[in-house]
């Protein structure tokens, strides 16, 4: 069980059927913490992530940046997740969760930077073709 799950206090989990949309791209988003099941993150028509690890968080970018969701999240299987309606208040009470989110975002940024550098190296000089 993820360390994030132990910081959810008295929150009650919510069940979602397979195919249910938890977050709609471009719309205000809640913060969700996955308890069980599998989620798919889609940006436009492209799948960008599959999440099935208990404690995975979605909606964090929207919550931290104070803007609509940059991607949609739907249940690939039946899902149980904790919905956090007021993420800012929750973060104030749970700095350990913020630290875990920061680590998750840092890992994503590291992977994205490595991918970008690899593509730039791979396609260097391609404009000459």
Secondary structure as UniProt FT lines:
FT   TURN            3..4
FT   HELIX           5..7
FT   TURN            9..10
FT   STRAND          14..16
FT   TURN            18..19
FT   STRAND          21..23
FT   TURN            25..26
FT   STRAND          31..36
FT   STRAND          39..43
FT   TURN            44..45
FT   STRAND          46..51
FT   TURN            54..55
FT   STRAND          57..58
FT   HELIX           60..65
FT   STRAND          72..75
FT   STRAND          79..84
FT   HELIX           87..93
FT   HELIX           95..122
FT   TURN            123..125
FT   HELIX           126..128
//
